[in-house]
Amino acid sequence: MGCCRLVVGLDERVSDIDPNIFGHFIEHLGRCIYHGIWVGRGSDIPNIDGLRMDVVEAFRSIGVPIIRWPGGCFADTYHWMDGVGPVERRPRRVNIWWGGEETNEFGTDEFIKLCRLVGAEPYICVNVGSGSPEEAAAWLEYCNYTGGSRYARLRVENGYPEPYRVRYWGVGNESWGCGGSFDPVYYAWEYRRFATFLKQTDPSVKLVACGHTSTDWNLRLMESLRNFIHLIDYLSIHYYFFRNHQRYGGDVDFTDEQYLNLLFDIQHLEYEIKQAISIVDFFSEGRKDVWIAVDEWGVWHPQATTENGLYQQNTLRDAILAASILNLFIKYSRRVRMANIAQAVNVLQSICLTRGRDTVLTPTYHVFKLYKPHIAGIALGTRVESPVIKEPSRDDFVGLRGVRRRLESLKAIDASASIDLNSSRLVITIVNRSLDEDIDIEVVVNGGYRIAESEYAYITSKSVRSYNDFDTPNNIRITEESIDIKSNRFTLNLQKHSINRLILKLS
């Protein structure tokens, strides 16, 4: 292959990296909550007040900063009062989106307990589709209010005297679709109504408006909110690499071309991020910052169906995609301030798979663990010279809903870098997306610091189709190797289809 170089500028500081871009999402869907996170207090599976201990530990070990709940489509049929109080008195409801009955064993108090055990911020999505501002404000009061009010007293009666202080609240989910089939102007009216009462109940909360991967939706929504910018803190977008068998193949069965297609199409997500940024900046500039939240993202393979609870396998290919997307979020960290991969356990691009007493950590889990040192760092400017592994063809130019756009060649190398607040630790993550070539990359660190110590770790396998399952749970894991780097210019060998991390201590 041709010349390959990565230049990291220690003096090119882009933005602080919001820890919340490494967030996760759980929904009452398939085996995500029940049998995944919640096994019940009487289960013989080790648990803490009904919460599965090995899953809690998996969350904790990767430093999950924020968890979004209860949905997803489920959120806009969920009435929070069904899920508080004695479990035996909680009503069963029909889960109209994902089938079966909802027992409501896992509700607000159990969710907050999960977040506290993990050390994560809770992010609650309120019911706009079939709920009311009164219900949403009461939920906020239950969570955050101190005093003798009705819902604060109810929380205390349920055994939780201290307020939960939930900062992040989503006002509906996919309101253009399963959240109510609103148009953007009507949703803007509903958003203003809900947001007014939520902000008045607790002015400290951060509210997330439901955006779309549709320029028209976001434009019309923000135009309708232009005189109410004080009510909006984030605009959300969702992006799935969605069930395109011809283009992407299956979860474990895919061709080399389909592997490249999946990675190539990250450009469509980048396009949607750039569009959302430009729209919120246009309407909010000079008044306040409105951030972008990619609060659902990931691969949705054809094998994940409603009938099987959206269960799919998770290969090294998915891990390489996840690493590339985290690099993208770091690149846009000035504006992207939250992201939540879908979903944490047993559903879509999960970090854990459970079966009975056993839990498997997926390749995507190991990516989040590898990237953990980036959390709360400062993103740095990077420049990559890399061989090209796919040139755009006519078919590649079409994104979601048939929109055509200009795309670039797919490079073998993708990278991100961050430095800690004390300027004492540099973290570099590099993905070699080539299917068949190990690559020697020259890394140049500019900025006047000296490298005192170095650590190296990577993820790879013999095949991009490799995955971890209950019989072979360690096919893909993080490997650490000793490395001695003292110069600010050095060469690193990157194995084919690998995800690599360097930690350099500076002086």
C-alpha positions, -999 to 999 in steps of 0.1 A, spaced: 0 0 0 10 36 -4 22 62 21 4 62 55 9 89 81 -10 103 111 -2 138 123 -16 147 158 -14 184 168 -12 188 206 -18 225 201 -48 219 178 -75 216 205 -109 211 190 -132 208 220 -137 190 253 -152 156 247 -185 153 264 -185 119 282 -221 114 271 -210 106 235 -201 71 249 -237 66 261 -261 37 259 -298 30 254 -322 4 269 -358 -2 259 -386 -26 269 -379 -47 239 -370 -84 234 -347 -94 262 -330 -61 268 -347 -53 301 -362 -86 312 -337 -115 313 -310 -90 302 -308 -63 329 -336 -73 352 -339 -108 365 -359 -101 396 -351 -101 433 -360 -138 437 -338 -150 408 -309 -175 414 -289 -155 389 -266 -132 410 -283 -98 413 -285 -66 433 -321 -59 441 -331 -77 409 -305 -61 386 -282 -87 370 -247 -83 386 -226 -93 356 -244 -68 333 -240 -41 359 -203 -49 361 -200 -48 323 -215 -13 322 -193 -2 351 -161 -15 336 -165 6 304 -175 37 324 -210 41 308 -217 78 314 -254 80 305 -283 55 299 -314 64 279 -347 48 289 -376 37 286 -375 40 248 -376 41 218 -411 35 205 -421 21 239 -416 55 255 -447 70 238 -470 44 252 -454 43 287 -472 57 317 -446 61 345 -471 56 374 -476 20 362 -439 13 371 -437 26 407 -449 13 440 -451 -24 452 -444 -47 423 -473 -69 429 -497 -40 425 -483 -28 392 -506 -33 362 -497 -54 332 -500 -36 299 -499 -47 262 -466 -37 246 -481 -25 213 -448 -20 195 -428 -50 204 -454 -76 214 -463 -94 245 -472 -79 279 -453 -54 299 -452 -64 336 -438 -31 348 -415 -48 373 -387 -25 360 -398 11 364 -383 44 374 -369 34 408 -352 3 393 -338 24 364 -323 49 388 -309 21 409 -292 8 377 -277 42 369 -265 46 405 -248 12 405 -232 19 371 -222 55 379 -242 67 349 -265 98 344 -301 88 338 -317 101 306 -355 97 306 -377 100 275 -412 112 283 -445 101 267 -456 127 242 -475 104 218 -501 92 243 -492 112 274 -497 148 286 -476 177 299 -492 171 333 -480 135 334 -445 145 323 -442 172 349 -454 149 376 -427 124 366 -401 151 369 -415 161 403 -413 125 414 -376 123 404 -363 157 414 -384 175 439 -376 179 475 -405 187 499 -439 175 507 -456 177 473 -477 148 461 -452 131 439 -421 138 460 -440 123 489 -449 93 468 -412 87 460 -404 89 497 -433 65 505 -418 41 479 -386 40 499 -364 66 482 -361 97 504 -334 115 484 -343 131 450 -329 115 419 -319 148 403 -324 136 367 -309 162 344 -317 148 309 -352 145 296 -363 137 260 -395 152 249 -409 122 229 -392 97 206 -393 96 168 -424 118 169 -424 117 131 -431 80 133 -440 56 161 -441 86 185 -473 99 170 -468 104 133 -467 142 139 -455 167 113 -427 189 124 -448 220 130 -474 202 151 -446 185 171 -430 219 177 -463 230 192 -463 199 215 -427 204 223 -432 239 234 -461 229 256 -443 200 273 -410 219 276 -427 249 292 -440 228 321 -409 207 324 -386 237 326 -409 255 350 -410 224 372 -372 222 373 -353 250 354 -320 230 357 -331 201 334 -317 197 299 -343 189 273 -339 170 240 -361 177 211 -369 150 186 -351 156 153 -349 134 123 -325 124 95 -346 147 73 -334 182 66 -370 192 60 -382 180 94 -353 196 113 -356 229 94 -393 232 99 -390 222 136 -363 246 144 -380 274 124 -412 268 145 -390 269 177 -369 300 167 -387 322 193 -385 295 220 -348 286 218 -346 289 255 -367 257 258 -344 235 237 -310 221 248 -304 193 223 -317 182 189 -317 145 185 -311 124 154 -313 86 150 -292 67 126 -293 29 119 -274 10 92 -307 -7 86 -315 -42 73 -301 -37 38 -292 -73 30 -282 -66 -6 -258 -38 4 -246 -50 39 -253 -87 40 -262 -104 73 -249 -102 108 -222 -129 103 -226 -138 66 -214 -110 43 -191 -106 14 -159 -85 14 -178 -59 -7 -206 -57 18 -180 -52 46 -167 -22 27 -201 -9 19 -211 -7 56 -180 13 65 -183 34 34 -218 45 45 -206 61 77 -203 91 54 -241 93 53 -242 96 91 -216 123 90 -237 141 64 -267 140 87 -247 153 116 -234 182 96 -269 191 84 -283 190 119 -254 212 131 -259 238 104 -297 240 111 -294 244 149 -266 269 145 -286 290 120 -316 293 144 -298 296 177 -266 315 169 -259 343 193 -286 332 217 -276 299 232 -259 266 222 -281 238 210 -263 206 210 -267 175 188 -276 141 204 -273 110 183 -293 92 209 -300 60 188 -273 46 165 -259 13 154 -263 -16 130 -296 -32 125 -290 -65 107 -317 -84 88 -315 -112 114 -329 -88 141 -367 -90 138 -396 -83 161 -403 -120 164 -368 -126 179 -367 -94 200 -343 -77 176 -315 -102 186 -285 -104 163 -249 -115 165 -221 -90 168 -189 -95 148 -155 -78 144 -170 -59 115 -195 -43 139 -167 -34 163 -148 -17 135 -179 2 126 -184 13 162 -148 25 165 -151 45 133 -183 61 145 -168 70 179 -139 86 160 -166 106 141 -183 118 173 -149 128 187 -142 147 154 -175 166 159 -173 169 197 -177 207 195 -214 201 186 -222 164 192 -226 162 230 -245 130 235 -248 96 217 -265 64 228 -258 31 210 -288 8 205 -292 -12 226 -271 -23 256 -282 -59 261 -295 -87 237 -309 -62 212 -293 -49 180 -256 -37 185 -254 -47 221 -224 -48 244 -237 -79 263 -256 -111 253 -272 -132 281 -284 -168 283 -295 -182 316 -266 -175 341 -241 -168 313 -231 -134 298 -210 -128 268 -192 -95 261 -194 -86 224 -167 -71 202 -186 -38 205 -182 -39 243 -144 -42 238 -144 -11 216 -161 9 243 -135 -4 268 -106 4 245 -120 40 240 -127 46 277 -95 67 282 -110 93 257 -138 101 282 -136 137 294 -105 144 273 -99 172 249 -103 163 212 -72 171 191 -68 179 154 -56 149 133 -45 146 97 -44 112 80 -27 102 48 -39 67 40 -43 42 11 -78 40 -3 -97 7 0 -129 17 -18 -137 43 -44 -173 56 -46 -195 41 -73 -228 53 -87 -247 32 -62 -228 46 -32 -241 81 -37 -277 74 -25 -284 79 12 -316 75 33 -348 82 14 -330 81 -19 -312 114 -14 -281 117 -36 -250 133 -23 -212 136 -30 -191 111 -12 -154 106 -7 -131 76 -11 -130 52 18 -96 53 35 -80 23 52 -70 43 82 -94 62 105 -82 79 137 -89 102 166 -69 117 194 -74 134 227 -54 149 256 -63 151 292 -69 183 311 -34 183 326 -18 178 292 0 148 306 -17 119 287 -23 116 250 -47 90 237 -46 79 200 -71 55 185 -65 42 150 -86 18 130 -71 -2 101 -102 -10 81 -83 -29 54 -95 -65 49 -62 -80 38 -32 -56 45 -12 -50 76 -1 -13 74 29 5 87 18 40 98 41 68 106 28 88 136 39 123 141 31 141 174 35 179 171 34 204 199 66 204 219 59 177 245 82 148 251 69 112 253 80 96 286 60 64 286 38 44 262 11 17 263 -4 -2 234 -35 -23 230 -56 -36 201 -86 -56 190 -85 -79 160 -91 -115 150 -83 -138 121 -116 -128 103 -139 -98 104 -167 -124 106 -154 -136 140 -177 -131 171 -180 -141 207 -206 -166 217 -215 -187 247 -192 -216 236 -163 -193 226 -166 -161 246 -131 -148 240 -126 -150 202 -124 -112 202 -109 -93 231 -84 -66 239 -47 -76 237 -21 -55 254 15 -54 242 46 -37 256 59 -9 234 87 15 238 81 49 222 104 78 231 104 99 199 76 122 187 79 105 153 76 68 152 62 39 131 35 15 142 24 -17 125 -14 -20 124 -27 -55 117 -54 -59 91 -90 -52 103 -78 -40 137 -87 -13 163 -56 1 180 -50 24 210 -19 42 221 -16 59 255 14 82 256 24 99 289 38 134 282 63 155 299 
